[in-house]
Amino acid sequence: MFNLDEEAVHRVASVFPLRISPEYRKLIGGKGDPIYLQCVPDGRELQGNEALLDDPLGEEEHSPAPNVVQRYPDRCLLLVSNECATYCRFCTRKRKFRSGLCVDREHVFAGIDFIRRTPAIRDVLISGGDPFLLDDGRLEEILRELRGIEHVEILRIGTRTPCMLPERITVKLVKMLRKYHPLYLSCHFNHPDELTPKVVGALGRLADAGIPLGCQTVLLKGVNDDVSIMRKLMRKLLLARVRPYYIFQCDLVYGTEHFRVPLRKGLEIMKGIQGYLSGLAVPHYAIDMPGGSGKVLLLPRALRNVDGARLTFENFRSELHDYVDIEEFKGDL
């Protein structure tokens, strides 16, 4: 057991919901450890500054229909659930759980109707909440309707259930999902300790069904802002047949200042991943820009000097090497 600041927990939980799944609870080694920080309420969640926002990604202003967010021309987000197996304390949609996200059948199907009437949309990410908190029948109804839209080519599901509630990934669920290919699954892991044998088994059932798995990781202070932890996480993901896809800078969500990591440190971590792991295990480091402007990819600066056609680059070992181009270089890299 560990000591809780019960007054702070109750105070925060009266504003933002608290739920920790039994499996995830087992991973907490003590107060303030990387698992604890992700799921136990902290009094700092009720503090903010002028840089932090309820809706940092501008989802509300980019919502052309109920439960739809469209920030890109050819793809959209469809919110189908208002529940998670465990509520992450850094969630970018905390506002939804405070005010109540309406995801009844009428609202979800109004969103699907918008997608049906918008031929430019060819890729739909099903999210929430967590779609896998729906029962199999309701989830299949949504998948069937979307797969029946001629211009929708790709379906994706965003979920943290394999991490938080691995027993939900049943043989029955996987058998149903495989009927709706091409179907991709975007999961979410932030620390290597989350990849327990049960979790790896759940991921294996999904991979065996031919569902490509990708991981979105959030860079969080005290959780994974360390190159050795990130290297270990990326290796374990790849062993579990999950392709590391993104490391996200923590969104500017109200009450998450204590999770923020300087960009400089994030770039240092990326430099410590590149070259030390297979390219398959190297994710993109990205900021999802405030206001709904989309993602910006960040890379450690490699070009160090330009002398006509001779360019000097720095590799992952901080060694400088020259490369002679076929003509004089006049641009930017």
C-alpha positions in Angstrom: 0.0 0.0 0.0 1.0 3.6 -0.3 0.0 6.8 1.4 -2.4 9.1 -0.5 -3.1 12.7 -0.1 -6.8 11.9 0.4 -8.0 15.5 0.6 -6.3 16.3 -2.7 -7.6 13.1 -4.4 -11.2 13.9 -3.3 -10.9 17.5 -4.3 -9.7 16.7 -7.8 -12.0 13.7 -8.3 -15.0 16.0 -7.7 -14.0 17.8 -10.9 -12.2 15.2 -13.0 -13.2 11.5 -12.7 -11.1 8.9 -11.0 -10.9 5.3 -12.1 -8.0 2.9 -12.0 -8.4 -0.7 -13.3 -7.3 -3.5 -11.1 -4.6 -4.6 -13.5 -3.1 -1.1 -13.6 -3.4 -0.7 -9.9 -1.2 -3.7 -9.4 1.7 -2.0 -11.2 1.9 0.9 -8.7 5.1 0.4 -6.7 4.7 3.4 -4.5 3.6 7.0 -4.2 5.0 9.1 -7.0 6.3 6.3 -9.2 5.7 6.4 -13.0 2.5 4.4 -12.8 1.1 6.3 -9.8 1.7 9.7 -11.5 -0.3 8.7 -14.5 -3.5 7.6 -12.7 -3.7 9.0 -9.2 -5.2 12.5 -8.9 -2.9 15.3 -7.9 -3.9 18.7 -6.5 -1.9 20.4 -9.2 -4.6 19.4 -11.7 -6.7 22.2 -10.4 -4.0 24.8 -11.1 -3.3 26.4 -14.4 -1.6 29.3 -16.1 -2.4 31.4 -19.1 -0.6 29.0 -21.5 -2.8 26.0 -20.5 -6.2 25.5 -22.1 -9.3 23.3 -21.6 -9.3 22.5 -25.3 -5.6 22.9 -26.4 -6.1 21.2 -29.8 -9.1 23.3 -30.8 -11.3 20.2 -31.2 -14.5 22.1 -30.4 -14.0 24.7 -33.1 -13.1 21.9 -35.6 -16.3 19.9 -34.9 -18.5 20.1 -38.0 -21.0 17.5 -36.6 -21.8 15.7 -33.3 -18.9 13.7 -32.0 -16.8 14.5 -35.1 -13.4 16.4 -35.0 -12.0 17.2 -38.4 -8.6 19.0 -38.4 -7.3 17.5 -41.7 -9.0 17.5 -45.1 -9.0 13.7 -45.6 -9.6 12.2 -42.2 -11.5 12.8 -39.0 -12.0 11.7 -35.4 -15.2 10.0 -34.3 -15.9 10.0 -30.6 -18.0 6.9 -29.6 -17.4 6.4 -25.9 -17.3 8.6 -22.7 -15.5 6.0 -20.5 -12.0 4.7 -20.0 -10.8 1.7 -18.0 -8.4 4.1 -16.2 -8.5 7.9 -16.4 -5.1 9.3 -17.3 -4.4 12.5 -15.4 -2.8 14.2 -18.4 -5.7 13.5 -20.8 -6.2 16.0 -23.6 -10.0 15.6 -23.3 -10.4 16.1 -19.6 -12.9 18.9 -20.4 -15.2 16.2 -21.9 -15.2 14.1 -18.7 -15.9 17.2 -16.6 -18.8 18.5 -18.7 -20.1 15.2 -20.0 -19.5 13.8 -23.5 -22.8 12.7 -25.0 -22.2 9.5 -26.9 -25.6 8.0 -27.2 -26.5 6.2 -30.4 -28.2 9.3 -31.9 -25.1 11.5 -31.5 -22.8 8.8 -32.8 -24.9 8.1 -35.9 -25.3 11.8 -36.6 -21.5 11.8 -36.8 -21.5 8.8 -39.1 -24.1 10.5 -41.3 -21.7 13.5 -41.6 -18.9 11.2 -42.7 -21.2 9.6 -45.2 -22.0 13.0 -46.7 -18.4 14.1 -46.8 -16.6 12.2 -49.7 -13.2 13.8 -48.9 -13.0 11.8 -45.7 -11.2 8.5 -46.4 -9.7 7.7 -43.0 -11.7 7.6 -39.7 -10.1 7.3 -36.2 -12.6 5.9 -33.7 -11.9 7.3 -30.2 -13.5 8.6 -27.1 -13.1 7.8 -24.2 -12.1 4.3 -25.2 -14.0 2.5 -27.9 -13.2 -0.9 -26.3 -15.3 0.1 -23.3 -18.3 -0.4 -25.6 -19.8 -3.9 -25.8 -18.9 -6.0 -28.8 -22.4 -5.5 -30.5 -22.4 -1.7 -30.3 -18.8 -1.5 -31.4 -19.5 -3.8 -34.4 -22.5 -1.7 -35.4 -20.3 1.4 -35.6 -17.6 -0.5 -37.6 -20.2 -2.0 -39.9 -21.7 1.4 -40.7 -18.4 3.0 -41.4 -17.1 0.2 -43.5 -20.3 0.5 -45.6 -19.3 4.0 -46.6 -17.7 3.7 -50.0 -15.2 6.6 -49.7 -14.0 5.5 -46.2 -10.8 3.4 -46.9 -9.1 3.2 -43.6 -10.5 2.6 -40.1 -8.5 3.1 -37.0 -9.3 2.6 -33.3 -7.5 4.6 -30.6 -7.5 2.7 -27.3 -5.5 2.3 -24.1 -7.5 -0.9 -23.1 -4.7 -3.4 -24.0 -2.6 -1.6 -21.4 -5.3 -0.9 -18.8 -7.7 -3.8 -19.2 -6.0 -6.6 -21.2 -8.7 -9.1 -20.4 -11.1 -7.0 -22.6 -9.1 -8.2 -25.7 -11.0 -11.5 -26.0 -10.9 -14.0 -28.8 -14.5 -13.1 -29.6 -13.6 -9.3 -29.9 -10.6 -10.0 -32.1 -12.6 -12.3 -34.3 -15.2 -9.6 -34.8 -12.5 -6.9 -35.5 -10.8 -8.9 -38.2 -13.9 -8.7 -40.4 -13.4 -4.9 -40.9 -9.9 -4.7 -42.5 -8.1 -2.6 -43.4 -8.3 -1.8 -39.6 -5.5 -0.3 -37.6 -5.1 0.0 -33.9 -3.4 2.9 -32.1 -2.5 2.0 -28.5 -0.9 4.0 -25.8 2.0 3.0 -23.6 4.2 5.4 -21.6 6.5 3.2 -19.5 8.1 -0.2 -20.0 6.5 -1.6 -16.8 3.1 -1.4 -18.5 4.0 -4.2 -20.9 3.2 -7.1 -18.5 2.8 -10.7 -19.8 -1.0 -10.2 -19.8 -0.7 -7.1 -21.8 1.7 -8.6 -24.3 -0.7 -11.5 -24.7 -3.6 -9.2 -25.5 -1.4 -7.4 -28.1 -0.5 -10.7 -29.5 -4.1 -11.7 -30.1 -4.6 -8.4 -32.0 -1.4 -8.9 -34.0 -2.3 -12.5 -34.9 -5.6 -11.2 -36.4 -3.6 -9.1 -38.8 -4.3 -5.8 -37.1 -1.3 -3.5 -37.4 -0.5 -2.0 -34.0 1.1 1.4 -33.4 1.9 3.2 -30.2 1.5 6.8 -29.2 3.6 7.7 -26.2 3.3 11.0 -24.3 6.5 12.5 -22.9 5.8 13.0 -19.2 8.0 14.4 -16.4 8.8 11.8 -13.8 7.3 9.0 -16.0 9.5 8.6 -19.1 11.7 11.8 -19.4 14.8 9.6 -19.4 16.6 8.2 -22.5 17.2 4.7 -20.9 13.5 4.4 -20.0 12.4 5.4 -23.5 14.9 3.0 -25.1 13.6 0.1 -23.0 9.9 1.1 -23.8 10.6 1.2 -27.5 12.4 -2.2 -27.4 9.6 -3.8 -25.5 6.9 -2.4 -27.8 8.7 -3.8 -30.8 9.0 -7.2 -29.1 5.3 -7.1 -28.6 4.8 -6.4 -32.3 3.8 -2.8 -31.7 5.4 -0.2 -33.9 6.4 2.9 -32.0 4.6 5.7 -33.9 4.7 9.0 -32.0 6.3 10.5 -28.9 4.0 13.5 -28.2 5.0 16.6 -26.3 2.4 16.8 -23.6 -0.6 18.9 -24.8 -1.1 22.2 -23.1 -4.1 20.9 -21.1 -5.2 22.9 -18.0 -3.8 21.3 -14.9 -1.0 19.4 -16.5 1.9 21.8 -16.0 3.6 19.3 -13.6 3.9 16.8 -16.5 5.5 19.1 -19.0 9.1 18.4 -20.2 11.2 21.1 -22.0 11.5 20.5 -25.8 15.2 20.6 -25.4 15.1 17.5 -23.2 12.7 15.8 -25.6 15.2 16.3 -28.5 18.0 15.0 -26.4 15.9 11.8 -25.7 15.3 11.4 -29.4 19.0 11.8 -30.1 19.6 9.0 -27.6 17.1 6.7 -29.3 18.3 7.3 -32.9 21.2 5.1 -33.8 20.9 3.0 -30.6 17.7 1.2 -31.7 16.5 -0.2 -35.0 14.7 2.3 -37.2 11.5 0.3 -36.6 11.7 1.3 -32.9 12.3 5.0 -33.5 9.0 7.0 -33.3 8.3 10.5 -34.6 8.7 13.2 -31.9 5.8 15.6 -32.4 3.9 18.5 -31.0 0.1 18.6 -31.7 0.0 22.3 -32.1 -2.5 24.4 -30.1 -5.6 25.6 -31.8 -6.0 22.7 -34.2 -3.1 23.5 -36.5 -2.1 19.9 -36.7 1.1 18.0 -35.8 4.6 19.3 -36.2 7.5 16.8 -36.3 10.7 17.6 -34.3 14.1 16.2 -35.1 17.5 16.7 -33.4 19.5 19.2 -35.5 21.9 17.2 -37.7 23.3 19.8 -40.2 26.1 21.7 -38.5 27.9 23.6 -41.3 27.6 24.4 -45.0 30.6 25.3 -47.2 29.5 25.3 -50.8 28.8 21.7 -51.8 30.4 20.4 -48.6 27.9 19.8 -45.7 28.9 18.8 -42.2 26.5 16.6 -40.2 26.5 15.4 -36.6 25.6 11.7 -36.1 24.0 10.0 -33.1 27.4 9.8 -31.4 27.9 13.6 -31.7 30.7 12.9 -34.3 31.0 15.3 -37.2 31.1 14.0 -40.8 31.4 15.7 -44.2 29.1 15.0 -47.1 29.9 16.4 -50.6 26.8 17.2 -52.6 26.6 17.3 -56.4 26.1 21.0 -56.4 26.5 24.0 -54.1 24.0 23.9 -51.2 21.8 27.1 -50.9 18.8 26.0 -48.9 18.0 24.9 -45.3 17.7 21.5 -43.8 
